[in-house]
Amino acid sequence: MYLGITPSVTCNNASRNEFSLILDKNPLVHLAADVTFLQDRLKGDSVTEIGITFLKKLDEKKYRRKK
């Protein structure tokens, strides 16, 4: 679970050492952001830390869902 969203997990390579997390809903709606891994337990760090830098808020009218 990430930001209140549970992703789907996919693995598409033959050696099964890579995977993707698919977010069906965007928890950062209307926000442009730069996202990077700062620390990762899989690389020996004590925690997994994801850094998010908000760049700008996008135009709400352009991205509003039609009902």
HTML snippet that shows the backbone in 3Dmol.js (N, CA, C, O; Angstrom):
<script src="https://3Dmol.org/build/3Dmol-min.js"></script>
<div id="view" style="width:600px;height:400px;position:relative"></div>
<script>
const pdb = `
ATOM      1  N   MET A   1       0.852  -1.172   0.000  1.00  0.00           N
ATOM      2  CA  MET A   1       0.000   0.000   0.000  1.00  0.00           C
ATOM      3  C   MET A   1       0.898   1.236   0.000  1.00  0.00           C
ATOM      4  O   MET A   1       1.876   1.299   0.745  1.00  0.00           O
ATOM      5  N   TYR A   2       0.567   2.204  -0.826  1.00  0.00           N
ATOM      6  CA  TYR A   2       1.379   3.416  -0.975  1.00  0.00           C
ATOM      7  C   TYR A   2       0.445   4.600  -1.142  1.00  0.00           C
ATOM      8  O   TYR A   2      -0.332   4.641  -2.096  1.00  0.00           O
ATOM      9  N   LEU A   3       0.504   5.556  -0.239  1.00  0.00           N
ATOM     10  CA  LEU A   3      -0.350   6.741  -0.275  1.00  0.00           C
ATOM     11  C   LEU A   3      -1.832   6.380  -0.328  1.00  0.00           C
ATOM     12  O   LEU A   3      -2.621   7.063  -0.982  1.00  0.00           O
ATOM     13  N   GLY A   4      -2.206   5.297   0.368  1.00  0.00           N
ATOM     14  CA  GLY A   4      -3.600   4.887   0.394  1.00  0.00           C
ATOM     15  C   GLY A   4      -4.048   4.116  -0.830  1.00  0.00           C
ATOM     16  O   GLY A   4      -5.238   3.835  -0.975  1.00  0.00           O
ATOM     17  N   ILE A   5      -3.130   3.768  -1.712  1.00  0.00           N
ATOM     18  CA  ILE A   5      -3.439   3.053  -2.946  1.00  0.00           C
ATOM     19  C   ILE A   5      -2.710   1.706  -2.928  1.00  0.00           C
ATOM     20  O   ILE A   5      -1.518   1.654  -2.626  1.00  0.00           O
ATOM     21  N   THR A   6      -3.407   0.631  -3.244  1.00  0.00           N
ATOM     22  CA  THR A   6      -2.772  -0.681  -3.354  1.00  0.00           C
ATOM     23  C   THR A   6      -2.500  -0.956  -4.827  1.00  0.00           C
ATOM     24  O   THR A   6      -3.444  -1.041  -5.613  1.00  0.00           O
ATOM     25  N   PRO A   7      -1.224  -1.100  -5.226  1.00  0.00           N
ATOM     26  CA  PRO A   7      -0.897  -1.307  -6.634  1.00  0.00           C
ATOM     27  C   PRO A   7      -1.054  -2.764  -7.062  1.00  0.00           C
ATOM     28  O   PRO A   7      -1.101  -3.670  -6.230  1.00  0.00           O
ATOM     29  N   SER A   8      -1.135  -2.967  -8.374  1.00  0.00           N
ATOM     30  CA  SER A   8      -1.036  -4.301  -8.960  1.00  0.00           C
ATOM     31  C   SER A   8       0.446  -4.537  -9.240  1.00  0.00           C
ATOM     32  O   SER A   8       1.171  -3.596  -9.564  1.00  0.00           O
ATOM     33  N   VAL A   9       0.896  -5.771  -9.120  1.00  0.00           N
ATOM     34  CA  VAL A   9       2.299  -6.108  -9.356  1.00  0.00           C
ATOM     35  C   VAL A   9       2.384  -6.955 -10.614  1.00  0.00           C
ATOM     36  O   VAL A   9       1.652  -7.934 -10.763  1.00  0.00           O
ATOM     37  N   THR A  10       3.291  -6.571 -11.530  1.00  0.00           N
ATOM     38  CA  THR A  10       3.501  -7.352 -12.743  1.00  0.00           C
ATOM     39  C   THR A  10       4.977  -7.713 -12.861  1.00  0.00           C
ATOM     40  O   THR A  10       5.845  -6.958 -12.424  1.00  0.00           O
ATOM     41  N   CYS A  11       5.253  -8.859 -13.447  1.00  0.00           N
ATOM     42  CA  CYS A  11       6.620  -9.309 -13.700  1.00  0.00           C
ATOM     43  C   CYS A  11       6.659  -9.838 -15.121  1.00  0.00           C
ATOM     44  O   CYS A  11       6.020 -10.844 -15.431  1.00  0.00           O
ATOM     45  N   ASN A  12       7.412  -9.160 -15.994  1.00  0.00           N
ATOM     46  CA  ASN A  12       7.367  -9.506 -17.412  1.00  0.00           C
ATOM     47  C   ASN A  12       8.645 -10.116 -17.972  1.00  0.00           C
ATOM     48  O   ASN A  12       8.668 -10.508 -19.139  1.00  0.00           O
ATOM     49  N   ASN A  13       9.710 -10.209 -17.179  1.00  0.00           N
ATOM     50  CA  ASN A  13      10.931 -10.751 -17.767  1.00  0.00           C
ATOM     51  C   ASN A  13      11.110 -12.225 -17.391  1.00  0.00           C
ATOM     52  O   ASN A  13      10.595 -12.675 -16.367  1.00  0.00           O
ATOM     53  N   ALA A  14      11.831 -12.965 -18.213  1.00  0.00           N
ATOM     54  CA  ALA A  14      11.975 -14.413 -18.047  1.00  0.00           C
ATOM     55  C   ALA A  14      12.709 -14.781 -16.760  1.00  0.00           C
ATOM     56  O   ALA A  14      12.370 -15.787 -16.137  1.00  0.00           O
ATOM     57  N   SER A  15      13.693 -14.008 -16.348  1.00  0.00           N
ATOM     58  CA  SER A  15      14.456 -14.344 -15.145  1.00  0.00           C
ATOM     59  C   SER A  15      13.732 -13.931 -13.862  1.00  0.00           C
ATOM     60  O   SER A  15      14.183 -14.256 -12.764  1.00  0.00           O
ATOM     61  N   ARG A  16      12.618 -13.221 -13.995  1.00  0.00           N
ATOM     62  CA  ARG A  16      11.746 -12.824 -12.880  1.00  0.00           C
ATOM     63  C   ARG A  16      12.496 -12.037 -11.799  1.00  0.00           C
ATOM     64  O   ARG A  16      12.224 -12.196 -10.609  1.00  0.00           O
ATOM     65  N   ASN A  17      13.441 -11.189 -12.222  1.00  0.00           N
ATOM     66  CA  ASN A  17      14.159 -10.358 -11.261  1.00  0.00           C
ATOM     67  C   ASN A  17      13.800  -8.880 -11.387  1.00  0.00           C
ATOM     68  O   ASN A  17      14.469  -8.027 -10.804  1.00  0.00           O
ATOM     69  N   GLU A  18      12.754  -8.573 -12.142  1.00  0.00           N
ATOM     70  CA  GLU A  18      12.251  -7.208 -12.280  1.00  0.00           C
ATOM     71  C   GLU A  18      10.744  -7.227 -12.130  1.00  0.00           C
ATOM     72  O   GLU A  18      10.089  -8.211 -12.472  1.00  0.00           O
ATOM     73  N   PHE A  19      10.200  -6.139 -11.619  1.00  0.00           N
ATOM     74  CA  PHE A  19       8.749  -6.044 -11.520  1.00  0.00           C
ATOM     75  C   PHE A  19       8.322  -4.597 -11.625  1.00  0.00           C
ATOM     76  O   PHE A  19       9.134  -3.683 -11.481  1.00  0.00           O
ATOM     77  N   SER A  20       7.046  -4.398 -11.877  1.00  0.00           N
ATOM     78  CA  SER A  20       6.461  -3.064 -11.949  1.00  0.00           C
ATOM     79  C   SER A  20       5.297  -2.987 -10.983  1.00  0.00           C
ATOM     80  O   SER A  20       4.603  -3.978 -10.754  1.00  0.00           O
ATOM     81  N   LEU A  21       5.085  -1.816 -10.418  1.00  0.00           N
ATOM     82  CA  LEU A  21       3.915  -1.540  -9.604  1.00  0.00           C
ATOM     83  C   LEU A  21       3.001  -0.660 -10.433  1.00  0.00           C
ATOM     84  O   LEU A  21       3.405   0.421 -10.861  1.00  0.00           O
ATOM     85  N   ILE A  22       1.775  -1.105 -10.666  1.00  0.00           N
ATOM     86  CA  ILE A  22       0.814  -0.369 -11.481  1.00  0.00           C
ATOM     87  C   ILE A  22      -0.185   0.309 -10.549  1.00  0.00           C
ATOM     88  O   ILE A  22      -0.873  -0.354  -9.773  1.00  0.00           O
ATOM     89  N   LEU A  23      -0.258   1.631 -10.632  1.00  0.00           N
ATOM     90  CA  LEU A  23      -1.203   2.401  -9.827  1.00  0.00           C
ATOM     91  C   LEU A  23      -2.406   2.724 -10.699  1.00  0.00           C
ATOM     92  O   LEU A  23      -2.306   3.526 -11.628  1.00  0.00           O
ATOM     93  N   ASP A  24      -3.548   2.099 -10.404  1.00  0.00           N
ATOM     94  CA  ASP A  24      -4.761   2.358 -11.173  1.00  0.00           C
ATOM     95  C   ASP A  24      -5.308   3.752 -10.903  1.00  0.00           C
ATOM     96  O   ASP A  24      -5.918   4.366 -11.778  1.00  0.00           O
ATOM     97  N   LYS A  25      -5.089   4.248  -9.693  1.00  0.00           N
ATOM     98  CA  LYS A  25      -5.501   5.596  -9.324  1.00  0.00           C
ATOM     99  C   LYS A  25      -4.245   6.380  -8.959  1.00  0.00           C
ATOM    100  O   LYS A  25      -3.369   5.861  -8.267  1.00  0.00           O
ATOM    101  N   ASN A  26      -4.154   7.598  -9.409  1.00  0.00           N
ATOM    102  CA  ASN A  26      -2.995   8.433  -9.134  1.00  0.00           C
ATOM    103  C   ASN A  26      -3.171   9.138  -7.796  1.00  0.00           C
ATOM    104  O   ASN A  26      -4.046   9.995  -7.675  1.00  0.00           O
ATOM    105  N   PRO A  27      -2.356   8.802  -6.772  1.00  0.00           N
ATOM    106  CA  PRO A  27      -2.491   9.465  -5.475  1.00  0.00           C
ATOM    107  C   PRO A  27      -2.009  10.920  -5.506  1.00  0.00           C
ATOM    108  O   PRO A  27      -2.237  11.671  -4.558  1.00  0.00           O
ATOM    109  N   LEU A  28      -1.352  11.307  -6.579  1.00  0.00           N
ATOM    110  CA  LEU A  28      -0.840  12.675  -6.707  1.00  0.00           C
ATOM    111  C   LEU A  28      -1.599  13.428  -7.796  1.00  0.00           C
ATOM    112  O   LEU A  28      -0.979  14.110  -8.613  1.00  0.00           O
ATOM    113  N   VAL A  29      -2.922  13.321  -7.825  1.00  0.00           N
ATOM    114  CA  VAL A  29      -3.764  13.926  -8.860  1.00  0.00           C
ATOM    115  C   VAL A  29      -3.492  15.426  -8.962  1.00  0.00           C
ATOM    116  O   VAL A  29      -3.389  16.123  -7.953  1.00  0.00           O
ATOM    117  N   HIS A  30      -3.381  15.897 -10.178  1.00  0.00           N
ATOM    118  CA  HIS A  30      -3.179  17.325 -10.493  1.00  0.00           C
ATOM    119  C   HIS A  30      -1.832  17.863 -10.023  1.00  0.00           C
ATOM    120  O   HIS A  30      -1.670  19.077  -9.901  1.00  0.00           O
ATOM    121  N   LEU A  31      -0.877  17.000  -9.760  1.00  0.00           N
ATOM    122  CA  LEU A  31       0.427  17.457  -9.294  1.00  0.00           C
ATOM    123  C   LEU A  31       1.527  16.845 -10.156  1.00  0.00           C
ATOM    124  O   LEU A  31       1.574  15.632 -10.356  1.00  0.00           O
ATOM    125  N   ALA A  32       2.404  17.699 -10.658  1.00  0.00           N
ATOM    126  CA  ALA A  32       3.603  17.208 -11.337  1.00  0.00           C
ATOM    127  C   ALA A  32       4.665  17.039 -10.260  1.00  0.00           C
ATOM    128  O   ALA A  32       4.889  17.943  -9.455  1.00  0.00           O
ATOM    129  N   ALA A  33       5.320  15.878 -10.245  1.00  0.00           N
ATOM    130  CA  ALA A  33       6.283  15.595  -9.193  1.00  0.00           C
ATOM    131  C   ALA A  33       7.485  14.840  -9.748  1.00  0.00           C
ATOM    132  O   ALA A  33       7.377  14.097 -10.723  1.00  0.00           O
ATOM    133  N   ASP A  34       8.627  15.046  -9.108  1.00  0.00           N
ATOM    134  CA  ASP A  34       9.842  14.290  -9.392  1.00  0.00           C
ATOM    135  C   ASP A  34       9.988  13.282  -8.254  1.00  0.00           C
ATOM    136  O   ASP A  34      10.063  13.677  -7.091  1.00  0.00           O
ATOM    137  N   VAL A  35      10.030  11.989  -8.571  1.00  0.00           N
ATOM    138  CA  VAL A  35      10.044  10.936  -7.553  1.00  0.00           C
ATOM    139  C   VAL A  35      11.309  10.101  -7.704  1.00  0.00           C
ATOM    140  O   VAL A  35      11.621   9.636  -8.800  1.00  0.00           O
ATOM    141  N   THR A  36      12.046   9.908  -6.595  1.00  0.00           N
ATOM    142  CA  THR A  36      13.276   9.115  -6.607  1.00  0.00           C
ATOM    143  C   THR A  36      13.383   8.279  -5.339  1.00  0.00           C
ATOM    144  O   THR A  36      12.857   8.654  -4.291  1.00  0.00           O
ATOM    145  N   PHE A  37      14.069   7.146  -5.443  1.00  0.00           N
ATOM    146  CA  PHE A  37      14.388   6.349  -4.261  1.00  0.00           C
ATOM    147  C   PHE A  37      15.621   6.956  -3.604  1.00  0.00           C
ATOM    148  O   PHE A  37      16.661   7.094  -4.249  1.00  0.00           O
ATOM    149  N   LEU A  38      15.518   7.316  -2.343  1.00  0.00           N
ATOM    150  CA  LEU A  38      16.645   7.869  -1.607  1.00  0.00           C
ATOM    151  C   LEU A  38      17.397   6.777  -0.847  1.00  0.00           C
ATOM    152  O   LEU A  38      18.626   6.793  -0.780  1.00  0.00           O
ATOM    153  N   GLN A  39      16.655   5.836  -0.277  1.00  0.00           N
ATOM    154  CA  GLN A  39      17.229   4.692   0.416  1.00  0.00           C
ATOM    155  C   GLN A  39      16.391   3.463   0.061  1.00  0.00           C
ATOM    156  O   GLN A  39      15.198   3.571  -0.219  1.00  0.00           O
ATOM    157  N   ASP A  40      17.032   2.298   0.078  1.00  0.00           N
ATOM    158  CA  ASP A  40      16.314   1.080  -0.280  1.00  0.00           C
ATOM    159  C   ASP A  40      16.841  -0.079   0.558  1.00  0.00           C
ATOM    160  O   ASP A  40      18.035  -0.377   0.536  1.00  0.00           O
ATOM    161  N   ARG A  41      15.945  -0.732   1.297  1.00  0.00           N
ATOM    162  CA  ARG A  41      16.355  -1.872   2.132  1.00  0.00           C
ATOM    163  C   ARG A  41      16.953  -2.992   1.289  1.00  0.00           C
ATOM    164  O   ARG A  41      17.804  -3.738   1.772  1.00  0.00           O
ATOM    165  N   LEU A  42      16.520  -3.119   0.035  1.00  0.00           N
ATOM    166  CA  LEU A  42      17.074  -4.153  -0.842  1.00  0.00           C
ATOM    167  C   LEU A  42      18.521  -3.873  -1.226  1.00  0.00           C
ATOM    168  O   LEU A  42      19.221  -4.757  -1.718  1.00  0.00           O
ATOM    169  N   LYS A  43      18.968  -2.634  -0.998  1.00  0.00           N
ATOM    170  CA  LYS A  43      20.356  -2.269  -1.296  1.00  0.00           C
ATOM    171  C   LYS A  43      21.175  -2.087  -0.020  1.00  0.00           C
ATOM    172  O   LYS A  43      22.268  -1.523  -0.050  1.00  0.00           O
ATOM    173  N   GLY A  44      20.632  -2.574   1.107  1.00  0.00           N
ATOM    174  CA  GLY A  44      21.389  -2.548   2.347  1.00  0.00           C
ATOM    175  C   GLY A  44      21.083  -1.390   3.281  1.00  0.00           C
ATOM    176  O   GLY A  44      21.658  -1.323   4.368  1.00  0.00           O
ATOM    177  N   ASP A  45      20.203  -0.478   2.901  1.00  0.00           N
ATOM    178  CA  ASP A  45      19.835   0.626   3.786  1.00  0.00           C
ATOM    179  C   ASP A  45      18.911   0.109   4.887  1.00  0.00           C
ATOM    180  O   ASP A  45      18.296  -0.948   4.742  1.00  0.00           O
ATOM    181  N   SER A  46      18.816   0.858   5.986  1.00  0.00           N
ATOM    182  CA  SER A  46      17.980   0.421   7.110  1.00  0.00           C
ATOM    183  C   SER A  46      16.492   0.622   6.853  1.00  0.00           C
ATOM    184  O   SER A  46      15.665  -0.010   7.510  1.00  0.00           O
ATOM    185  N   VAL A  47      16.136   1.494   5.907  1.00  0.00           N
ATOM    186  CA  VAL A  47      14.745   1.768   5.551  1.00  0.00           C
ATOM    187  C   VAL A  47      14.636   1.963   4.046  1.00  0.00           C
ATOM    188  O   VAL A  47      15.645   2.131   3.361  1.00  0.00           O
ATOM    189  N   THR A  48      13.398   1.940   3.530  1.00  0.00           N
ATOM    190  CA  THR A  48      13.141   2.346   2.156  1.00  0.00           C
ATOM    191  C   THR A  48      12.546   3.742   2.216  1.00  0.00           C
ATOM    192  O   THR A  48      11.530   3.960   2.877  1.00  0.00           O
ATOM    193  N   GLU A  49      13.172   4.684   1.530  1.00  0.00           N
ATOM    194  CA  GLU A  49      12.737   6.087   1.548  1.00  0.00           C
ATOM    195  C   GLU A  49      12.561   6.560   0.114  1.00  0.00           C
ATOM    196  O   GLU A  49      13.469   6.443  -0.708  1.00  0.00           O
ATOM    197  N   ILE A  50      11.379   7.098  -0.176  1.00  0.00           N
ATOM    198  CA  ILE A  50      11.071   7.644  -1.488  1.00  0.00           C
ATOM    199  C   ILE A  50      10.963   9.152  -1.352  1.00  0.00           C
ATOM    200  O   ILE A  50      10.191   9.650  -0.533  1.00  0.00           O
ATOM    201  N   GLY A  51      11.732   9.882  -2.151  1.00  0.00           N
ATOM    202  CA  GLY A  51      11.683  11.344  -2.132  1.00  0.00           C
ATOM    203  C   GLY A  51      10.729  11.851  -3.198  1.00  0.00           C
ATOM    204  O   GLY A  51      10.778  11.408  -4.346  1.00  0.00           O
ATOM    205  N   ILE A  52       9.860  12.781  -2.820  1.00  0.00           N
ATOM    206  CA  ILE A  52       8.905  13.375  -3.762  1.00  0.00           C
ATOM    207  C   ILE A  52       9.070  14.883  -3.724  1.00  0.00           C
ATOM    208  O   ILE A  52       8.915  15.499  -2.670  1.00  0.00           O
ATOM    209  N   THR A  53       9.380  15.479  -4.858  1.00  0.00           N
ATOM    210  CA  THR A  53       9.492  16.928  -4.982  1.00  0.00           C
ATOM    211  C   THR A  53       8.343  17.410  -5.853  1.00  0.00           C
ATOM    212  O   THR A  53       8.286  17.088  -7.039  1.00  0.00           O
ATOM    213  N   PHE A  54       7.432  18.176  -5.276  1.00  0.00           N
ATOM    214  CA  PHE A  54       6.325  18.720  -6.049  1.00  0.00           C
ATOM    215  C   PHE A  54       6.831  19.833  -6.942  1.00  0.00           C
ATOM    216  O   PHE A  54       7.479  20.765  -6.465  1.00  0.00           O
ATOM    217  N   LEU A  55       6.545  19.750  -8.236  1.00  0.00           N
ATOM    218  CA  LEU A  55       7.014  20.725  -9.204  1.00  0.00           C
ATOM    219  C   LEU A  55       5.986  21.814  -9.459  1.00  0.00           C
ATOM    220  O   LEU A  55       6.316  23.000  -9.448  1.00  0.00           O
ATOM    221  N   LYS A  56       4.736  21.415  -9.689  1.00  0.00           N
ATOM    222  CA  LYS A  56       3.675  22.398  -9.903  1.00  0.00           C
ATOM    223  C   LYS A  56       2.331  21.693  -9.868  1.00  0.00           C
ATOM    224  O   LYS A  56       2.248  20.478 -10.045  1.00  0.00           O
ATOM    225  N   LYS A  57       1.291  22.459  -9.642  1.00  0.00           N
ATOM    226  CA  LYS A  57      -0.067  21.944  -9.700  1.00  0.00           C
ATOM    227  C   LYS A  57      -0.565  22.127 -11.123  1.00  0.00           C
ATOM    228  O   LYS A  57      -0.436  23.211 -11.693  1.00  0.00           O
ATOM    229  N   LEU A  58      -1.126  21.086 -11.697  1.00  0.00           N
ATOM    230  CA  LEU A  58      -1.605  21.133 -13.075  1.00  0.00           C
ATOM    231  C   LEU A  58      -2.984  21.766 -13.132  1.00  0.00           C
ATOM    232  O   LEU A  58      -3.685  21.841 -12.123  1.00  0.00           O
ATOM    233  N   ASP A  59      -3.364  22.217 -14.306  1.00  0.00           N
ATOM    234  CA  ASP A  59      -4.664  22.850 -14.516  1.00  0.00           C
ATOM    235  C   ASP A  59      -5.787  21.865 -14.215  1.00  0.00           C
ATOM    236  O   ASP A  59      -5.931  20.855 -14.903  1.00  0.00           O
ATOM    237  N   GLU A  60      -6.586  22.156 -13.186  1.00  0.00           N
ATOM    238  CA  GLU A  60      -7.669  21.255 -12.761  1.00  0.00           C
ATOM    239  C   GLU A  60      -8.694  21.006 -13.860  1.00  0.00           C
ATOM    240  O   GLU A  60      -9.164  19.879 -14.018  1.00  0.00           O
ATOM    241  N   LYS A  61      -9.047  22.035 -14.618  1.00  0.00           N
ATOM    242  CA  LYS A  61     -10.080  21.895 -15.646  1.00  0.00           C
ATOM    243  C   LYS A  61      -9.661  20.884 -16.706  1.00  0.00           C
ATOM    244  O   LYS A  61     -10.498  20.135 -17.209  1.00  0.00           O
ATOM    245  N   LYS A  62      -8.382  20.853 -17.050  1.00  0.00           N
ATOM    246  CA  LYS A  62      -7.886  19.971 -18.096  1.00  0.00           C
ATOM    247  C   LYS A  62      -7.959  18.508 -17.672  1.00  0.00           C
ATOM    248  O   LYS A  62      -8.166  17.636 -18.515  1.00  0.00           O
ATOM    249  N   TYR A  63      -7.792  18.223 -16.371  1.00  0.00           N
ATOM    250  CA  TYR A  63      -7.702  16.846 -15.898  1.00  0.00           C
ATOM    251  C   TYR A  63      -8.946  16.378 -15.133  1.00  0.00           C
ATOM    252  O   TYR A  63      -8.944  15.282 -14.572  1.00  0.00           O
ATOM    253  N   ARG A  64      -9.988  17.179 -15.103  1.00  0.00           N
ATOM    254  CA  ARG A  64     -11.211  16.804 -14.406  1.00  0.00           C
ATOM    255  C   ARG A  64     -11.888  15.641 -15.116  1.00  0.00           C
ATOM    256  O   ARG A  64     -12.022  15.651 -16.340  1.00  0.00           O
ATOM    257  N   ARG A  65     -12.313  14.644 -14.357  1.00  0.00           N
ATOM    258  CA  ARG A  65     -12.999  13.484 -14.931  1.00  0.00           C
ATOM    259  C   ARG A  65     -14.391  13.870 -15.399  1.00  0.00           C
ATOM    260  O   ARG A  65     -15.090  14.646 -14.748  1.00  0.00           O
ATOM    261  N   LYS A  66     -14.778  13.315 -16.536  1.00  0.00           N
ATOM    262  CA  LYS A  66     -16.142  13.516 -17.028  1.00  0.00           C
ATOM    263  C   LYS A  66     -17.029  12.483 -16.376  1.00  0.00           C
ATOM    264  O   LYS A  66     -16.640  11.321 -16.251  1.00  0.00           O
ATOM    265  N   LYS A  67     -18.228  12.891 -15.954  1.00  0.00           N
ATOM    266  CA  LYS A  67     -19.162  11.962 -15.309  1.00  0.00           C
ATOM    267  C   LYS A  67     -20.142  11.423 -16.311  1.00  0.00           C
ATOM    268  O   LYS A  67     -21.009  10.624 -15.958  1.00  0.00           O
TER     269      LYS A  67
END
`;
const viewer = $3Dmol.createViewer("view");
viewer.addModel(pdb, "pdb");
viewer.setStyle({}, {cartoon: {color: "spectrum"}});
viewer.zoomTo();
viewer.render();
</script>
